[in-house]
Amino acid sequence: IQVGAVLDPPQAVADPLRTRHFGGGRWAVFCHHGPYHFLFQSWNRAYFGVIPALALVPRDADPFEVYVDAGSDRPADALRTLMHLPIH
């Protein structure tokens, strides 16, 4: 499992942390609404339903999630997560 943070401006990090740059290109972005433990359902729907239905092709790069409401007091059923899928 990998976790991350946005460093703005970019800066050096100390061991054992590492920096990673997500390159440019096209990204399909989906918004998952609800508890984090149901995220797998949204990933499955995106990769095996929506992406093929739109004739999009996944790119060989790592997807990532942005937890919009992390650390907030929003109820679990109101949480939002942005899922970024690399596509050609």
mmCIF file as gemmi writes it, N, C-alpha and C atoms, coordinates in Angstrom:
data_model
loop_
_atom_site.group_PDB
_atom_site.id
_atom_site.type_symbol
_atom_site.label_atom_id
_atom_site.label_alt_id
_atom_site.label_comp_id
_atom_site.label_asym_id
_atom_site.label_entity_id
_atom_site.label_seq_id
_atom_site.pdbx_PDB_ins_code
_atom_site.Cartn_x
_atom_site.Cartn_y
_atom_site.Cartn_z
_atom_site.occupancy
_atom_site.B_iso_or_equiv
_atom_site.pdbx_formal_charge
_atom_site.auth_seq_id
_atom_site.auth_asym_id
_atom_site.pdbx_PDB_model_num
ATOM 1 N N . ILE Axp A 1 ? 0.852 -1.174 0 1 0 ? 1 A 1
ATOM 2 C CA . ILE Axp A 1 ? 0 0 0 1 0 ? 1 A 1
ATOM 3 C C . ILE Axp A 1 ? 0.89 1.227 0 1 0 ? 1 A 1
ATOM 4 N N . GLN Axp A 2 ? 0.486 2.197 -0.793 1 0 ? 2 A 1
ATOM 5 C CA . GLN Axp A 2 ? 1.203 3.459 -0.832 1 0 ? 2 A 1
ATOM 6 C C . GLN Axp A 2 ? 0.237 4.571 -0.444 1 0 ? 2 A 1
ATOM 7 N N . VAL Axp A 3 ? 0.727 5.552 0.249 1 0 ? 3 A 1
ATOM 8 C CA . VAL Axp A 3 ? -0.059 6.738 0.569 1 0 ? 3 A 1
ATOM 9 C C . VAL Axp A 3 ? 0.755 7.943 0.148 1 0 ? 3 A 1
ATOM 10 N N . GLY Axp A 4 ? 0.11 9.068 0.021 1 0 ? 4 A 1
ATOM 11 C CA . GLY Axp A 4 ? 0.851 10.223 -0.442 1 0 ? 4 A 1
ATOM 12 C C . GLY Axp A 4 ? 0.264 11.526 0.037 1 0 ? 4 A 1
ATOM 13 N N . ALA Axp A 5 ? 0.957 12.568 -0.306 1 0 ? 5 A 1
ATOM 14 C CA . ALA Axp A 5 ? 0.542 13.925 0.003 1 0 ? 5 A 1
ATOM 15 C C . ALA Axp A 5 ? 1.031 14.823 -1.125 1 0 ? 5 A 1
ATOM 16 N N . VAL Axp A 6 ? 0.336 15.909 -1.337 1 0 ? 6 A 1
ATOM 17 C CA . VAL Axp A 6 ? 0.76 16.886 -2.333 1 0 ? 6 A 1
ATOM 18 C C . VAL Axp A 6 ? 1.691 17.872 -1.644 1 0 ? 6 A 1
ATOM 19 N N . LEU Axp A 7 ? 2.886 18.022 -2.188 1 0 ? 7 A 1
ATOM 20 C CA . LEU Axp A 7 ? 3.866 18.958 -1.646 1 0 ? 7 A 1
ATOM 21 C C . LEU Axp A 7 ? 3.93 20.164 -2.57 1 0 ? 7 A 1
ATOM 22 N N . ASP Axp A 8 ? 3.415 21.27 -2.099 1 0 ? 8 A 1
ATOM 23 C CA . ASP Axp A 8 ? 3.377 22.472 -2.919 1 0 ? 8 A 1
ATOM 24 C C . ASP Axp A 8 ? 3.949 23.622 -2.11 1 0 ? 8 A 1
ATOM 25 N N . PRO Axp A 9 ? 5.141 24.081 -2.407 1 0 ? 9 A 1
ATOM 26 C CA . PRO Axp A 9 ? 5.97 23.716 -3.552 1 0 ? 9 A 1
ATOM 27 C C . PRO Axp A 9 ? 6.672 22.378 -3.318 1 0 ? 9 A 1
ATOM 28 N N . PRO Axp A 10 ? 7.111 21.72 -4.418 1 0 ? 10 A 1
ATOM 29 C CA . PRO Axp A 10 ? 7.842 20.464 -4.265 1 0 ? 10 A 1
ATOM 30 C C . PRO Axp A 10 ? 9.044 20.648 -3.353 1 0 ? 10 A 1
ATOM 31 N N . GLN Axp A 11 ? 9.332 19.629 -2.573 1 0 ? 11 A 1
ATOM 32 C CA . GLN Axp A 11 ? 10.465 19.705 -1.651 1 0 ? 11 A 1
ATOM 33 C C . GLN Axp A 11 ? 11.025 18.324 -1.397 1 0 ? 11 A 1
ATOM 34 N N . ALA Axp A 12 ? 12.205 18.296 -0.829 1 0 ? 12 A 1
ATOM 35 C CA . ALA Axp A 12 ? 12.853 17.025 -0.514 1 0 ? 12 A 1
ATOM 36 C C . ALA Axp A 12 ? 12.166 16.409 0.705 1 0 ? 12 A 1
ATOM 37 N N . VAL Axp A 13 ? 12.213 15.084 0.778 1 0 ? 13 A 1
ATOM 38 C CA . VAL Axp A 13 ? 11.676 14.369 1.935 1 0 ? 13 A 1
ATOM 39 C C . VAL Axp A 13 ? 12.774 13.485 2.508 1 0 ? 13 A 1
ATOM 40 N N . ALA Axp A 14 ? 12.67 13.169 3.791 1 0 ? 14 A 1
ATOM 41 C CA . ALA Axp A 14 ? 13.687 12.354 4.468 1 0 ? 14 A 1
ATOM 42 C C . ALA Axp A 14 ? 13.298 10.881 4.424 1 0 ? 14 A 1
ATOM 43 N N . ASP Axp A 15 ? 14.318 9.999 4.493 1 0 ? 15 A 1
ATOM 44 C CA . ASP Axp A 15 ? 14.068 8.562 4.567 1 0 ? 15 A 1
ATOM 45 C C . ASP Axp A 15 ? 13.176 8.268 5.763 1 0 ? 15 A 1
ATOM 46 N N . PRO Axp A 16 ? 12.277 7.348 5.674 1 0 ? 16 A 1
ATOM 47 C CA . PRO Axp A 16 ? 12.057 6.368 4.614 1 0 ? 16 A 1
ATOM 48 C C . PRO Axp A 16 ? 11.073 6.844 3.54 1 0 ? 16 A 1
ATOM 49 N N . LEU Axp A 17 ? 10.713 8.121 3.537 1 0 ? 17 A 1
ATOM 50 C CA . LEU Axp A 17 ? 9.769 8.634 2.544 1 0 ? 17 A 1
ATOM 51 C C . LEU Axp A 17 ? 10.437 8.783 1.188 1 0 ? 17 A 1
ATOM 52 N N . ARG Axp A 18 ? 9.637 8.717 0.145 1 0 ? 18 A 1
ATOM 53 C CA . ARG Axp A 18 ? 10.126 8.887 -1.228 1 0 ? 18 A 1
ATOM 54 C C . ARG Axp A 18 ? 9.172 9.824 -1.964 1 0 ? 18 A 1
ATOM 55 N N . THR Axp A 19 ? 9.696 10.522 -2.956 1 0 ? 19 A 1
ATOM 56 C CA . THR Axp A 19 ? 8.833 11.356 -3.786 1 0 ? 19 A 1
ATOM 57 C C . THR Axp A 19 ? 8.458 10.596 -5.046 1 0 ? 19 A 1
ATOM 58 N N . ARG Axp A 20 ? 7.326 10.952 -5.602 1 0 ? 20 A 1
ATOM 59 C CA . ARG Axp A 20 ? 6.839 10.312 -6.821 1 0 ? 20 A 1
ATOM 60 C C . ARG Axp A 20 ? 6.122 11.371 -7.641 1 0 ? 20 A 1
ATOM 61 N N . HIS Axp A 21 ? 6.383 11.407 -8.915 1 0 ? 21 A 1
ATOM 62 C CA . HIS Axp A 21 ? 5.733 12.362 -9.807 1 0 ? 21 A 1
ATOM 63 C C . HIS Axp A 21 ? 4.759 11.616 -10.705 1 0 ? 21 A 1
ATOM 64 N N . PHE Axp A 22 ? 3.523 12.046 -10.714 1 0 ? 22 A 1
ATOM 65 C CA . PHE Axp A 22 ? 2.547 11.486 -11.644 1 0 ? 22 A 1
ATOM 66 C C . PHE Axp A 22 ? 2.593 12.353 -12.892 1 0 ? 22 A 1
ATOM 67 N N . GLY Axp A 23 ? 2.999 11.752 -13.99 1 0 ? 23 A 1
ATOM 68 C CA . GLY Axp A 23 ? 3.172 12.494 -15.228 1 0 ? 23 A 1
ATOM 69 C C . GLY Axp A 23 ? 1.867 13.009 -15.806 1 0 ? 23 A 1
ATOM 70 N N . GLY Axp A 24 ? 2.02 13.739 -16.859 1 0 ? 24 A 1
ATOM 71 C CA . GLY Axp A 24 ? 0.862 14.288 -17.552 1 0 ? 24 A 1
ATOM 72 C C . GLY Axp A 24 ? 0.121 13.213 -18.319 1 0 ? 24 A 1
ATOM 73 N N . GLY Axp A 25 ? -0.714 13.643 -19.199 1 0 ? 25 A 1
ATOM 74 C CA . GLY Axp A 25 ? -1.518 12.727 -19.983 1 0 ? 25 A 1
ATOM 75 C C . GLY Axp A 25 ? -2.981 12.849 -19.6 1 0 ? 25 A 1
ATOM 76 N N . ARG Axp A 26 ? -3.761 11.974 -20.182 1 0 ? 26 A 1
ATOM 77 C CA . ARG Axp A 26 ? -5.202 12.001 -19.936 1 0 ? 26 A 1
ATOM 78 C C . ARG Axp A 26 ? -5.549 11.158 -18.714 1 0 ? 26 A 1
ATOM 79 N N . TRP Axp A 27 ? -6.51 11.644 -17.961 1 0 ? 27 A 1
ATOM 80 C CA . TRP Axp A 27 ? -6.992 10.946 -16.779 1 0 ? 27 A 1
ATOM 81 C C . TRP Axp A 27 ? -8.515 10.97 -16.789 1 0 ? 27 A 1
ATOM 82 N N . ALA Axp A 28 ? -9.127 9.83 -16.561 1 0 ? 28 A 1
ATOM 83 C CA . ALA Axp A 28 ? -10.566 9.777 -16.337 1 0 ? 28 A 1
ATOM 84 C C . ALA Axp A 28 ? -10.747 9.918 -14.825 1 0 ? 28 A 1
ATOM 85 N N . VAL Axp A 29 ? -11.579 10.84 -14.416 1 0 ? 29 A 1
ATOM 86 C CA . VAL Axp A 29 ? -11.768 11.099 -12.99 1 0 ? 29 A 1
ATOM 87 C C . VAL Axp A 29 ? -13.214 10.768 -12.623 1 0 ? 29 A 1
ATOM 88 N N . PHE Axp A 30 ? -13.355 9.915 -11.633 1 0 ? 30 A 1
ATOM 89 C CA . PHE Axp A 30 ? -14.664 9.499 -11.129 1 0 ? 30 A 1
ATOM 90 C C . PHE Axp A 30 ? -14.78 9.943 -9.686 1 0 ? 30 A 1
ATOM 91 N N . CYS Axp A 31 ? -15.988 10.27 -9.267 1 0 ? 31 A 1
ATOM 92 C CA . CYS Axp A 31 ? -16.213 10.652 -7.878 1 0 ? 31 A 1
ATOM 93 C C . CYS Axp A 31 ? -17.02 9.557 -7.189 1 0 ? 31 A 1
ATOM 94 N N . HIS Axp A 32 ? -16.417 8.955 -6.182 1 0 ? 32 A 1
ATOM 95 C CA . HIS Axp A 32 ? -17.094 7.952 -5.359 1 0 ? 32 A 1
ATOM 96 C C . HIS Axp A 32 ? -17.722 8.683 -4.182 1 0 ? 32 A 1
ATOM 97 N N . HIS Axp A 33 ? -19.007 8.452 -3.972 1 0 ? 33 A 1
ATOM 98 C CA . HIS Axp A 33 ? -19.72 9.032 -2.829 1 0 ? 33 A 1
ATOM 99 C C . HIS Axp A 33 ? -20.022 7.913 -1.854 1 0 ? 33 A 1
ATOM 100 N N . GLY Axp A 34 ? -19.572 8.057 -0.619 1 0 ? 34 A 1
ATOM 101 C CA . GLY Axp A 34 ? -19.895 7.064 0.4 1 0 ? 34 A 1
ATOM 102 C C . GLY Axp A 34 ? -18.673 6.561 1.139 1 0 ? 34 A 1
ATOM 103 N N . PRO Axp A 35 ? -18.889 5.529 1.966 1 0 ? 35 A 1
ATOM 104 C CA . PRO Axp A 35 ? -17.801 4.994 2.792 1 0 ? 35 A 1
ATOM 105 C C . PRO Axp A 35 ? -16.64 4.461 1.955 1 0 ? 35 A 1
ATOM 106 N N . TYR Axp A 36 ? -15.443 4.591 2.512 1 0 ? 36 A 1
ATOM 107 C CA . TYR Axp A 36 ? -14.247 4.128 1.818 1 0 ? 36 A 1
ATOM 108 C C . TYR Axp A 36 ? -14.27 2.624 1.563 1 0 ? 36 A 1
ATOM 109 N N . HIS Axp A 37 ? -14.903 1.853 2.434 1 0 ? 37 A 1
ATOM 110 C CA . HIS Axp A 37 ? -14.862 0.396 2.264 1 0 ? 37 A 1
ATOM 111 C C . HIS Axp A 37 ? -15.671 -0.076 1.056 1 0 ? 37 A 1
ATOM 112 N N . PHE Axp A 38 ? -16.39 0.825 0.378 1 0 ? 38 A 1
ATOM 113 C CA . PHE Axp A 38 ? -17.084 0.466 -0.86 1 0 ? 38 A 1
ATOM 114 C C . PHE Axp A 38 ? -16.353 0.98 -2.108 1 0 ? 38 A 1
ATOM 115 N N . LEU Axp A 39 ? -15.167 1.55 -1.917 1 0 ? 39 A 1
ATOM 116 C CA . LEU Axp A 39 ? -14.419 2.081 -3.064 1 0 ? 39 A 1
ATOM 117 C C . LEU Axp A 39 ? -14.166 1.031 -4.138 1 0 ? 39 A 1
ATOM 118 N N . PHE Axp A 40 ? -13.916 -0.204 -3.734 1 0 ? 40 A 1
ATOM 119 C CA . PHE Axp A 40 ? -13.626 -1.25 -4.714 1 0 ? 40 A 1
ATOM 120 C C . PHE Axp A 40 ? -14.757 -1.384 -5.725 1 0 ? 40 A 1
ATOM 121 N N . GLN Axp A 41 ? -15.991 -1.148 -5.302 1 0 ? 41 A 1
ATOM 122 C CA . GLN Axp A 41 ? -17.124 -1.249 -6.22 1 0 ? 41 A 1
ATOM 123 C C . GLN Axp A 41 ? -17.053 -0.159 -7.292 1 0 ? 41 A 1
ATOM 124 N N . SER Axp A 42 ? -16.665 1.041 -6.89 1 0 ? 42 A 1
ATOM 125 C CA . SER Axp A 42 ? -16.533 2.128 -7.862 1 0 ? 42 A 1
ATOM 126 C C . SER Axp A 42 ? -15.368 1.885 -8.815 1 0 ? 42 A 1
ATOM 127 N N . TRP Axp A 43 ? -14.25 1.347 -8.291 1 0 ? 43 A 1
ATOM 128 C CA . TRP Axp A 43 ? -13.12 1.015 -9.166 1 0 ? 43 A 1
ATOM 129 C C . TRP Axp A 43 ? -13.545 -0.045 -10.187 1 0 ? 43 A 1
ATOM 130 N N . ASN Axp A 44 ? -14.23 -1.079 -9.744 1 0 ? 44 A 1
ATOM 131 C CA . ASN Axp A 44 ? -14.691 -2.127 -10.667 1 0 ? 44 A 1
ATOM 132 C C . ASN Axp A 44 ? -15.63 -1.554 -11.724 1 0 ? 44 A 1
ATOM 133 N N . ARG Axp A 45 ? -16.56 -0.704 -11.302 1 0 ? 45 A 1
ATOM 134 C CA . ARG Axp A 45 ? -17.511 -0.11 -12.241 1 0 ? 45 A 1
ATOM 135 C C . ARG Axp A 45 ? -16.768 0.752 -13.266 1 0 ? 45 A 1
ATOM 136 N N . ALA Axp A 46 ? -15.778 1.51 -12.8 1 0 ? 46 A 1
ATOM 137 C CA . ALA Axp A 46 ? -15.032 2.384 -13.703 1 0 ? 46 A 1
ATOM 138 C C . ALA Axp A 46 ? -14.218 1.572 -14.712 1 0 ? 46 A 1
ATOM 139 N N . TYR Axp A 47 ? -13.394 0.628 -14.208 1 0 ? 47 A 1
ATOM 140 C CA . TYR Axp A 47 ? -12.49 -0.126 -15.089 1 0 ? 47 A 1
ATOM 141 C C . TYR Axp A 47 ? -13.203 -1.143 -15.978 1 0 ? 47 A 1
ATOM 142 N N . PHE Axp A 48 ? -14.248 -1.774 -15.466 1 0 ? 48 A 1
ATOM 143 C CA . PHE Axp A 48 ? -14.883 -2.855 -16.229 1 0 ? 48 A 1
ATOM 144 C C . PHE Axp A 48 ? -16.213 -2.466 -16.842 1 0 ? 48 A 1
ATOM 145 N N . GLY Axp A 49 ? -16.718 -1.268 -16.53 1 0 ? 49 A 1
ATOM 146 C CA . GLY Axp A 49 ? -17.986 -0.817 -17.075 1 0 ? 49 A 1
ATOM 147 C C . GLY Axp A 49 ? -17.857 0.456 -17.893 1 0 ? 49 A 1
ATOM 148 N N . VAL Axp A 50 ? -17.549 1.542 -17.224 1 0 ? 50 A 1
ATOM 149 C CA . VAL Axp A 50 ? -17.549 2.854 -17.868 1 0 ? 50 A 1
ATOM 150 C C . VAL Axp A 50 ? -16.426 3.011 -18.889 1 0 ? 50 A 1
ATOM 151 N N . ILE Axp A 51 ? -15.203 2.679 -18.501 1 0 ? 51 A 1
ATOM 152 C CA . ILE Axp A 51 ? -14.059 2.853 -19.419 1 0 ? 51 A 1
ATOM 153 C C . ILE Axp A 51 ? -14.288 2.09 -20.738 1 0 ? 51 A 1
ATOM 154 N N . PRO Axp A 52 ? -14.642 0.79 -20.703 1 0 ? 52 A 1
ATOM 155 C CA . PRO Axp A 52 ? -14.904 0.092 -21.966 1 0 ? 52 A 1
ATOM 156 C C . PRO Axp A 52 ? -16.12 0.646 -22.717 1 0 ? 52 A 1
ATOM 157 N N . ALA Axp A 53 ? -17.16 1.034 -21.985 1 0 ? 53 A 1
ATOM 158 C CA . ALA Axp A 53 ? -18.367 1.556 -22.64 1 0 ? 53 A 1
ATOM 159 C C . ALA Axp A 53 ? -18.083 2.849 -23.405 1 0 ? 53 A 1
ATOM 160 N N . LEU Axp A 54 ? -17.123 3.619 -22.932 1 0 ? 54 A 1
ATOM 161 C CA . LEU Axp A 54 ? -16.752 4.866 -23.6 1 0 ? 54 A 1
ATOM 162 C C . LEU Axp A 54 ? -15.624 4.665 -24.615 1 0 ? 54 A 1
ATOM 163 N N . ALA Axp A 55 ? -15.235 3.41 -24.826 1 0 ? 55 A 1
ATOM 164 C CA . ALA Axp A 55 ? -14.154 3.058 -25.754 1 0 ? 55 A 1
ATOM 165 C C . ALA Axp A 55 ? -12.839 3.725 -25.371 1 0 ? 55 A 1
ATOM 166 N N . LEU Axp A 56 ? -12.607 3.893 -24.069 1 0 ? 56 A 1
ATOM 167 C CA . LEU Axp A 56 ? -11.343 4.421 -23.581 1 0 ? 56 A 1
ATOM 168 C C . LEU Axp A 56 ? -10.416 3.261 -23.267 1 0 ? 56 A 1
ATOM 169 N N . VAL Axp A 57 ? -9.12 3.512 -23.325 1 0 ? 57 A 1
ATOM 170 C CA . VAL Axp A 57 ? -8.124 2.469 -23.082 1 0 ? 57 A 1
ATOM 171 C C . VAL Axp A 57 ? -7.251 2.891 -21.905 1 0 ? 57 A 1
ATOM 172 N N . PRO Axp A 58 ? -7.172 2.048 -20.861 1 0 ? 58 A 1
ATOM 173 C CA . PRO Axp A 58 ? -6.293 2.39 -19.74 1 0 ? 58 A 1
ATOM 174 C C . PRO Axp A 58 ? -4.837 2.492 -20.19 1 0 ? 58 A 1
ATOM 175 N N . ARG Axp A 59 ? -4.115 3.401 -19.592 1 0 ? 59 A 1
ATOM 176 C CA . ARG Axp A 59 ? -2.702 3.621 -19.861 1 0 ? 59 A 1
ATOM 177 C C . ARG Axp A 59 ? -1.899 2.912 -18.776 1 0 ? 59 A 1
ATOM 178 N N . ASP Axp A 60 ? -0.673 2.491 -19.087 1 0 ? 60 A 1
ATOM 179 C CA . ASP Axp A 60 ? 0.174 1.791 -18.126 1 0 ? 60 A 1
ATOM 180 C C . ASP Axp A 60 ? 0.818 2.796 -17.171 1 0 ? 60 A 1
ATOM 181 N N . ALA Axp A 61 ? 0.032 3.227 -16.206 1 0 ? 61 A 1
ATOM 182 C CA . ALA Axp A 61 ? 0.493 4.154 -15.17 1 0 ? 61 A 1
ATOM 183 C C . ALA Axp A 61 ? -0.361 3.872 -13.939 1 0 ? 61 A 1
ATOM 184 N N . ASP Axp A 62 ? 0.12 4.306 -12.795 1 0 ? 62 A 1
ATOM 185 C CA . ASP Axp A 62 ? -0.619 4.048 -11.558 1 0 ? 62 A 1
ATOM 186 C C . ASP Axp A 62 ? -1.807 4.981 -11.41 1 0 ? 62 A 1
ATOM 187 N N . PRO Axp A 63 ? -2.969 4.428 -11.071 1 0 ? 63 A 1
ATOM 188 C CA . PRO Axp A 63 ? -4.106 5.283 -10.712 1 0 ? 63 A 1
ATOM 189 C C . PRO Axp A 63 ? -3.889 5.807 -9.292 1 0 ? 63 A 1
ATOM 190 N N . PHE Axp A 64 ? -4.693 6.785 -8.91 1 0 ? 64 A 1
ATOM 191 C CA . PHE Axp A 64 ? -4.611 7.269 -7.535 1 0 ? 64 A 1
ATOM 192 C C . PHE Axp A 64 ? -5.949 7.84 -7.086 1 0 ? 64 A 1
ATOM 193 N N . GLU Axp A 65 ? -6.083 7.984 -5.777 1 0 ? 65 A 1
ATOM 194 C CA . GLU Axp A 65 ? -7.302 8.508 -5.166 1 0 ? 65 A 1
ATOM 195 C C . GLU Axp A 65 ? -6.984 9.789 -4.401 1 0 ? 65 A 1
ATOM 196 N N . VAL Axp A 66 ? -7.951 10.696 -4.378 1 0 ? 66 A 1
ATOM 197 C CA . VAL Axp A 66 ? -7.866 11.899 -3.562 1 0 ? 66 A 1
ATOM 198 C C . VAL Axp A 66 ? -9.068 11.871 -2.626 1 0 ? 66 A 1
ATOM 199 N N . TYR Axp A 67 ? -8.782 11.841 -1.33 1 0 ? 67 A 1
ATOM 200 C CA . TYR Axp A 67 ? -9.832 11.79 -0.318 1 0 ? 67 A 1
ATOM 201 C C . TYR Axp A 67 ? -10.257 13.217 0.009 1 0 ? 67 A 1
ATOM 202 N N . VAL Axp A 68 ? -11.288 13.686 -0.668 1 0 ? 68 A 1
ATOM 203 C CA . VAL Axp A 68 ? -11.713 15.078 -0.584 1 0 ? 68 A 1
ATOM 204 C C . VAL Axp A 68 ? -12.077 15.472 0.845 1 0 ? 68 A 1
ATOM 205 N N . ASP Axp A 69 ? -12.734 14.591 1.559 1 0 ? 69 A 1
ATOM 206 C CA . ASP Axp A 69 ? -13.24 14.924 2.888 1 0 ? 69 A 1
ATOM 207 C C . ASP Axp A 69 ? -12.442 14.297 4.022 1 0 ? 69 A 1
ATOM 208 N N . ALA Axp A 70 ? -11.238 13.83 3.754 1 0 ? 70 A 1
ATOM 209 C CA . ALA Axp A 70 ? -10.42 13.202 4.804 1 0 ? 70 A 1
ATOM 210 C C . ALA Axp A 70 ? -10.22 14.173 5.96 1 0 ? 70 A 1
ATOM 211 N N . GLY Axp A 71 ? -10.384 13.666 7.16 1 0 ? 71 A 1
ATOM 212 C CA . GLY Axp A 71 ? -10.188 14.48 8.346 1 0 ? 71 A 1
ATOM 213 C C . GLY Axp A 71 ? -11.362 15.37 8.704 1 0 ? 71 A 1
ATOM 214 N N . SER Axp A 72 ? -12.425 15.297 7.918 1 0 ? 72 A 1
ATOM 215 C CA . SER Axp A 72 ? -13.595 16.119 8.226 1 0 ? 72 A 1
ATOM 216 C C . SER Axp A 72 ? -14.545 15.346 9.134 1 0 ? 72 A 1
ATOM 217 N N . ASP Axp A 73 ? -15.576 16.003 9.573 1 0 ? 73 A 1
ATOM 218 C CA . ASP Axp A 73 ? -16.571 15.337 10.414 1 0 ? 73 A 1
ATOM 219 C C . ASP Axp A 73 ? -17.804 14.916 9.612 1 0 ? 73 A 1
ATOM 220 N N . ARG Axp A 74 ? -17.636 14.807 8.293 1 0 ? 74 A 1
ATOM 221 C CA . ARG Axp A 74 ? -18.763 14.366 7.452 1 0 ? 74 A 1
ATOM 222 C C . ARG Axp A 74 ? -19.101 12.914 7.773 1 0 ? 74 A 1
ATOM 223 N N . PRO Axp A 75 ? -20.378 12.563 7.734 1 0 ? 75 A 1
ATOM 224 C CA . PRO Axp A 75 ? -20.74 11.161 7.944 1 0 ? 75 A 1
ATOM 225 C C . PRO Axp A 75 ? -20.2 10.296 6.809 1 0 ? 75 A 1
ATOM 226 N N . ALA Axp A 76 ? -19.958 9.023 7.085 1 0 ? 76 A 1
ATOM 227 C CA . ALA Axp A 76 ? -19.359 8.108 6.105 1 0 ? 76 A 1
ATOM 228 C C . ALA Axp A 76 ? -20.135 8.074 4.794 1 0 ? 76 A 1
ATOM 229 N N . ASP Axp A 77 ? -21.448 8.159 4.834 1 0 ? 77 A 1
ATOM 230 C CA . ASP Axp A 77 ? -22.225 8.075 3.595 1 0 ? 77 A 1
ATOM 231 C C . ASP Axp A 77 ? -22.153 9.36 2.77 1 0 ? 77 A 1
ATOM 232 N N . ALA Axp A 78 ? -21.51 10.402 3.291 1 0 ? 78 A 1
ATOM 233 C CA . ALA Axp A 78 ? -21.372 11.662 2.562 1 0 ? 78 A 1
ATOM 234 C C . ALA Axp A 78 ? -19.936 11.92 2.105 1 0 ? 78 A 1
ATOM 235 N N . LEU Axp A 79 ? -19.019 10.979 2.357 1 0 ? 79 A 1
ATOM 236 C CA . LEU Axp A 79 ? -17.621 11.169 1.96 1 0 ? 79 A 1
ATOM 237 C C . LEU Axp A 79 ? -17.481 11.159 0.44 1 0 ? 79 A 1
ATOM 238 N N . ARG Axp A 80 ? -16.529 11.93 -0.062 1 0 ? 80 A 1
ATOM 239 C CA . ARG Axp A 80 ? -16.239 11.973 -1.497 1 0 ? 80 A 1
ATOM 240 C C . ARG Axp A 80 ? -14.785 11.597 -1.735 1 0 ? 80 A 1
ATOM 241 N N . THR Axp A 81 ? -14.579 10.74 -2.72 1 0 ? 81 A 1
ATOM 242 C CA . THR Axp A 81 ? -13.233 10.323 -3.118 1 0 ? 81 A 1
ATOM 243 C C . THR Axp A 81 ? -13.121 10.464 -4.619 1 0 ? 81 A 1
ATOM 244 N N . LEU Axp A 82 ? -12.106 11.19 -5.091 1 0 ? 82 A 1
ATOM 245 C CA . LEU Axp A 82 ? -11.865 11.322 -6.529 1 0 ? 82 A 1
ATOM 246 C C . LEU Axp A 82 ? -10.906 10.229 -6.962 1 0 ? 82 A 1
ATOM 247 N N . MET Axp A 83 ? -11.335 9.436 -7.913 1 0 ? 83 A 1
ATOM 248 C CA . MET Axp A 83 ? -10.538 8.312 -8.438 1 0 ? 83 A 1
ATOM 249 C C . MET Axp A 83 ? -9.978 8.735 -9.793 1 0 ? 83 A 1
ATOM 250 N N . HIS Axp A 84 ? -8.662 8.733 -9.938 1 0 ? 84 A 1
ATOM 251 C CA . HIS Axp A 84 ? -7.99 9.151 -11.164 1 0 ? 84 A 1
ATOM 252 C C . HIS Axp A 84 ? -7.438 7.921 -11.889 1 0 ? 84 A 1
ATOM 253 N N . LEU Axp A 85 ? -7.969 7.657 -13.076 1 0 ? 85 A 1
ATOM 254 C CA . LEU Axp A 85 ? -7.545 6.504 -13.878 1 0 ? 85 A 1
ATOM 255 C C . LEU Axp A 85 ? -6.809 6.999 -15.106 1 0 ? 85 A 1
ATOM 256 N N . PRO Axp A 86 ? -5.565 6.559 -15.317 1 0 ? 86 A 1
ATOM 257 C CA . PRO Axp A 86 ? -4.816 6.998 -16.499 1 0 ? 86 A 1
ATOM 258 C C . PRO Axp A 86 ? -5.366 6.328 -17.765 1 0 ? 86 A 1
ATOM 259 N N . ILE Axp A 87 ? -5.628 7.134 -18.78 1 0 ? 87 A 1
ATOM 260 C CA . ILE Axp A 87 ? -6.153 6.611 -20.05 1 0 ? 87 A 1
ATOM 261 C C . ILE Axp A 87 ? -5.384 7.189 -21.227 1 0 ? 87 A 1
ATOM 262 N N . HIS Axp A 88 ? -5.468 6.499 -22.366 1 0 ? 88 A 1
ATOM 263 C CA . HIS Axp A 88 ? -4.833 6.998 -23.599 1 0 ? 88 A 1
ATOM 264 C C . HIS Axp A 88 ? -5.717 8.041 -24.224 1 0 ? 88 A 1
